[in-house]
Amino acid sequence: MNNDPWRVKFRREDELVEQLQAQLLEAAERRGAALVEGLAELGTVYKVAKDVGKSYTATSNAIKKYRPEGRTTE
């Protein structure tokens, strides 16, 4: 049984939340980069969204966020 004071428990869990948030951000960036690769392969956002089973809007937003500047392939 863990008898640590509540402050210690809070700090420990707060550190875990921060680590998980950082991992989530990194995963979202990798996921977005993969969608950009999918766009290069398949040619349209619609085809990428259909292939991965996500909505067009979510896929388009992720691609826009992670696409290198200057590329406009839709």
VMD Tcl script that builds the backbone (N, CA, C; Angstrom):
set m [mol new atoms 222]
animate dup $m
set s [atomselect $m all]
$s set {name element resname resid chain x y z} {
  {N N MET 1 A 0.838 -1.183 0.000}
  {CA C MET 1 A 0.000 0.000 0.000}
  {C C MET 1 A 0.877 1.238 0.000}
  {N N ASN 2 A 0.504 2.209 -0.803}
  {CA C ASN 2 A 1.270 3.437 -0.932}
  {C C ASN 2 A 0.762 4.454 0.088}
  {N N ASN 3 A 1.636 4.817 1.024}
  {CA C ASN 3 A 1.267 5.772 2.064}
  {C C ASN 3 A 1.951 7.114 1.881}
  {N N ASP 4 A 2.324 7.438 0.642}
  {CA C ASP 4 A 2.941 8.732 0.383}
  {C C ASP 4 A 1.941 9.844 0.647}
  {N N PRO 5 A 2.452 11.002 1.075}
  {CA C PRO 5 A 1.561 12.152 1.258}
  {C C PRO 5 A 0.927 12.553 -0.082}
  {N N TRP 6 A -0.212 13.192 -0.017}
  {CA C TRP 6 A -0.943 13.550 -1.235}
  {C C TRP 6 A -0.131 14.438 -2.163}
  {N N ARG 7 A 0.721 15.301 -1.603}
  {CA C ARG 7 A 1.545 16.182 -2.438}
  {C C ARG 7 A 2.530 15.379 -3.294}
  {N N VAL 8 A 3.103 14.366 -2.705}
  {CA C VAL 8 A 4.034 13.497 -3.431}
  {C C VAL 8 A 3.276 12.743 -4.529}
  {N N LYS 9 A 2.108 12.229 -4.186}
  {CA C LYS 9 A 1.291 11.526 -5.181}
  {C C LYS 9 A 0.927 12.456 -6.332}
  {N N PHE 10 A 0.525 13.687 -5.989}
  {CA C PHE 10 A 0.150 14.655 -7.015}
  {C C PHE 10 A 1.326 14.961 -7.933}
  {N N ARG 11 A 2.494 15.249 -7.348}
  {CA C ARG 11 A 3.668 15.581 -8.167}
  {C C ARG 11 A 4.044 14.428 -9.085}
  {N N ARG 12 A 3.989 13.217 -8.585}
  {CA C ARG 12 A 4.312 12.039 -9.376}
  {C C ARG 12 A 3.346 11.907 -10.557}
  {N N GLU 13 A 2.071 12.058 -10.290}
  {CA C GLU 13 A 1.071 11.947 -11.354}
  {C C GLU 13 A 1.146 13.122 -12.320}
  {N N ASP 14 A 1.457 14.297 -11.811}
  {CA C ASP 14 A 1.606 15.471 -12.667}
  {C C ASP 14 A 2.777 15.283 -13.630}
  {N N GLU 15 A 3.878 14.732 -13.165}
  {CA C GLU 15 A 5.023 14.439 -14.033}
  {C C GLU 15 A 4.638 13.416 -15.099}
  {N N LEU 16 A 3.858 12.418 -14.723}
  {CA C LEU 16 A 3.407 11.415 -15.679}
  {C C LEU 16 A 2.523 12.046 -16.756}
  {N N VAL 17 A 1.624 12.920 -16.356}
  {CA C VAL 17 A 0.757 13.605 -17.325}
  {C C VAL 17 A 1.604 14.413 -18.306}
  {N N GLU 18 A 2.613 15.116 -17.813}
  {CA C GLU 18 A 3.477 15.900 -18.692}
  {C C GLU 18 A 4.222 15.006 -19.677}
  {N N GLN 19 A 4.720 13.862 -19.203}
  {CA C GLN 19 A 5.416 12.928 -20.088}
  {C C GLN 19 A 4.473 12.383 -21.165}
  {N N LEU 20 A 3.273 12.037 -20.760}
  {CA C LEU 20 A 2.306 11.506 -21.712}
  {C C LEU 20 A 1.889 12.547 -22.739}
  {N N GLN 21 A 1.740 13.788 -22.321}
  {CA C GLN 21 A 1.395 14.864 -23.257}
  {C C GLN 21 A 2.511 15.062 -24.282}
  {N N ALA 22 A 3.754 14.983 -23.845}
  {CA C ALA 22 A 4.886 15.124 -24.764}
  {C C ALA 22 A 4.904 13.963 -25.756}
  {N N GLN 23 A 4.638 12.750 -25.275}
  {CA C GLN 23 A 4.595 11.591 -26.162}
  {C C GLN 23 A 3.450 11.702 -27.154}
  {N N LEU 24 A 2.320 12.219 -26.710}
  {CA C LEU 24 A 1.173 12.401 -27.591}
  {C C LEU 24 A 1.493 13.399 -28.704}
  {N N LEU 25 A 2.150 14.489 -28.376}
  {CA C LEU 25 A 2.537 15.477 -29.366}
  {C C LEU 25 A 3.495 14.869 -30.389}
  {N N GLU 26 A 4.476 14.126 -29.924}
  {CA C GLU 26 A 5.427 13.476 -30.835}
  {C C GLU 26 A 4.718 12.484 -31.750}
  {N N ALA 27 A 3.788 11.713 -31.201}
  {CA C ALA 27 A 3.042 10.742 -32.003}
  {C C ALA 27 A 2.176 11.449 -33.043}
  {N N ALA 28 A 1.558 12.558 -32.665}
  {CA C ALA 28 A 0.732 13.317 -33.613}
  {C C ALA 28 A 1.577 13.857 -34.755}
  {N N GLU 29 A 2.789 14.298 -34.452}
  {CA C GLU 29 A 3.680 14.791 -35.498}
  {C C GLU 29 A 4.088 13.661 -36.445}
  {N N ARG 30 A 4.420 12.495 -35.900}
  {CA C ARG 30 A 4.776 11.348 -36.745}
  {C C ARG 30 A 3.588 10.896 -37.587}
  {N N ARG 31 A 2.415 10.917 -36.988}
  {CA C ARG 31 A 1.184 10.531 -37.688}
  {C C ARG 31 A 0.906 11.505 -38.831}
  {N N GLY 32 A 1.050 12.785 -38.573}
  {CA C GLY 32 A 0.855 13.780 -39.616}
  {C C GLY 32 A 1.847 13.620 -40.749}
  {N N ALA 33 A 3.101 13.341 -40.409}
  {CA C ALA 33 A 4.116 13.126 -41.441}
  {C C ALA 33 A 3.778 11.903 -42.284}
  {N N ALA 34 A 3.248 10.868 -41.663}
  {CA C ALA 34 A 2.843 9.669 -42.399}
  {C C ALA 34 A 1.692 9.993 -43.355}
  {N N LEU 35 A 0.758 10.828 -42.917}
  {CA C LEU 35 A -0.340 11.220 -43.798}
  {C C LEU 35 A 0.166 12.031 -44.984}
  {N N VAL 36 A 1.172 12.860 -44.764}
  {CA C VAL 36 A 1.777 13.608 -45.860}
  {C C VAL 36 A 2.388 12.636 -46.865}
  {N N GLU 37 A 3.042 11.583 -46.378}
  {CA C GLU 37 A 3.579 10.551 -47.269}
  {C C GLU 37 A 2.451 9.865 -48.032}
  {N N GLY 38 A 1.354 9.614 -47.354}
  {CA C GLY 38 A 0.201 9.007 -48.010}
  {C C GLY 38 A -0.350 9.892 -49.113}
  {N N LEU 39 A -0.354 11.191 -48.877}
  {CA C LEU 39 A -0.812 12.133 -49.894}
  {C C LEU 39 A 0.097 12.080 -51.114}
  {N N ALA 40 A 1.395 12.002 -50.877}
  {CA C ALA 40 A 2.344 11.919 -51.994}
  {C C ALA 40 A 2.111 10.630 -52.788}
  {N N GLU 41 A 1.793 9.555 -52.105}
  {CA C GLU 41 A 1.578 8.268 -52.764}
  {C C GLU 41 A 0.228 8.190 -53.473}
  {N N LEU 42 A -0.830 8.607 -52.794}
  {CA C LEU 42 A -2.176 8.415 -53.324}
  {C C LEU 42 A -2.695 9.591 -54.139}
  {N N GLY 43 A -2.159 10.785 -53.897}
  {CA C GLY 43 A -2.488 11.925 -54.727}
  {C C GLY 43 A -3.587 12.848 -54.236}
  {N N THR 44 A -4.517 12.366 -53.412}
  {CA C THR 44 A -5.571 13.252 -52.903}
  {C C THR 44 A -5.822 12.978 -51.426}
  {N N VAL 45 A -6.284 14.016 -50.753}
  {CA C VAL 45 A -6.639 13.872 -49.340}
  {C C VAL 45 A -7.780 12.870 -49.196}
  {N N TYR 46 A -8.736 12.925 -50.111}
  {CA C TYR 46 A -9.875 12.007 -50.062}
  {C C TYR 46 A -9.411 10.553 -50.063}
  {N N LYS 47 A -8.477 10.221 -50.945}
  {CA C LYS 47 A -7.991 8.836 -51.022}
  {C C LYS 47 A -7.260 8.432 -49.745}
  {N N VAL 48 A -6.484 9.362 -49.186}
  {CA C VAL 48 A -5.764 9.069 -47.938}
  {C C VAL 48 A -6.773 8.832 -46.818}
  {N N ALA 49 A -7.758 9.718 -46.693}
  {CA C ALA 49 A -8.764 9.591 -45.638}
  {C C ALA 49 A -9.515 8.274 -45.760}
  {N N LYS 50 A -9.895 7.930 -46.961}
  {CA C LYS 50 A -10.621 6.677 -47.186}
  {C C LYS 50 A -9.747 5.482 -46.819}
  {N N ASP 51 A -8.479 5.536 -47.209}
  {CA C ASP 51 A -7.566 4.422 -46.948}
  {C C ASP 51 A -7.350 4.187 -45.453}
  {N N VAL 52 A -7.254 5.271 -44.679}
  {CA C VAL 52 A -6.990 5.122 -43.239}
  {C C VAL 52 A -8.266 5.082 -42.404}
  {N N GLY 53 A -9.422 5.284 -43.053}
  {CA C GLY 53 A -10.690 5.204 -42.334}
  {C C GLY 53 A -10.981 6.387 -41.435}
  {N N LYS 54 A -10.470 7.557 -41.821}
  {CA C LYS 54 A -10.717 8.781 -41.049}
  {C C LYS 54 A -11.511 9.757 -41.902}
  {N N SER 55 A -12.070 10.769 -41.258}
  {CA C SER 55 A -12.844 11.755 -42.005}
  {C C SER 55 A -11.913 12.586 -42.886}
  {N N TYR 56 A -12.501 13.102 -43.962}
  {CA C TYR 56 A -11.753 13.972 -44.859}
  {C C TYR 56 A -11.225 15.181 -44.090}
  {N N THR 57 A -12.068 15.775 -43.264}
  {CA C THR 57 A -11.690 16.991 -42.541}
  {C C THR 57 A -10.512 16.745 -41.602}
  {N N ALA 58 A -10.572 15.680 -40.813}
  {CA C ALA 58 A -9.478 15.382 -39.879}
  {C C ALA 58 A -8.182 15.107 -40.628}
  {N N THR 59 A -8.292 14.358 -41.716}
  {CA C THR 59 A -7.106 14.027 -42.509}
  {C C THR 59 A -6.531 15.277 -43.158}
  {N N SER 60 A -7.393 16.102 -43.738}
  {CA C SER 60 A -6.950 17.331 -44.385}
  {C C SER 60 A -6.268 18.264 -43.389}
  {N N ASN 61 A -6.853 18.407 -42.216}
  {CA C ASN 61 A -6.264 19.289 -41.192}
  {C C ASN 61 A -4.896 18.792 -40.755}
  {N N ALA 62 A -4.748 17.493 -40.562}
  {CA C ALA 62 A -3.455 16.938 -40.150}
  {C C ALA 62 A -2.419 17.128 -41.248}
  {N N ILE 63 A -2.815 16.909 -42.485}
  {CA C ILE 63 A -1.879 17.092 -43.596}
  {C C ILE 63 A -1.461 18.554 -43.704}
  {N N LYS 64 A -2.407 19.461 -43.587}
  {CA C LYS 64 A -2.080 20.895 -43.659}
  {C C LYS 64 A -1.110 21.287 -42.553}
  {N N LYS 65 A -1.301 20.724 -41.387}
  {CA C LYS 65 A -0.462 21.071 -40.242}
  {C C LYS 65 A 0.969 20.566 -40.403}
  {N N TYR 66 A 1.136 19.411 -41.029}
  {CA C TYR 66 A 2.466 18.791 -41.073}
  {C C TYR 66 A 3.111 18.795 -42.453}
  {N N ARG 67 A 2.427 19.317 -43.476}
  {CA C ARG 67 A 3.004 19.353 -44.809}
  {C C ARG 67 A 4.097 20.418 -44.855}
  {N N PRO 68 A 5.223 20.105 -45.487}
  {CA C PRO 68 A 6.273 21.127 -45.641}
  {C C PRO 68 A 5.729 22.331 -46.411}
  {N N GLU 69 A 6.207 23.504 -46.096}
  {CA C GLU 69 A 5.749 24.736 -46.738}
  {C C GLU 69 A 5.977 24.658 -48.252}
  {N N GLY 70 A 5.020 25.211 -48.980}
  {CA C GLY 70 A 5.170 25.292 -50.417}
  {C C GLY 70 A 4.521 24.169 -51.191}
  {N N ARG 71 A 4.151 23.080 -50.523}
  {CA C ARG 71 A 3.484 21.967 -51.216}
  {C C ARG 71 A 1.985 22.192 -51.145}
  {N N THR 72 A 1.332 22.073 -52.279}
  {CA C THR 72 A -0.099 22.355 -52.311}
  {C C THR 72 A -0.909 21.221 -52.897}
  {N N THR 73 A -0.379 20.038 -53.018}
  {CA C THR 73 A -1.109 18.916 -53.581}
  {C C THR 73 A -2.348 18.628 -52.756}
  {N N GLU 74 A -3.486 18.563 -53.385}
  {CA C GLU 74 A -4.737 18.207 -52.723}
  {C C GLU 74 A -5.218 16.958 -53.382}
}
mol reanalyze $m
mol bondsrecalc $m
mol representation Tube
mol addrep $m
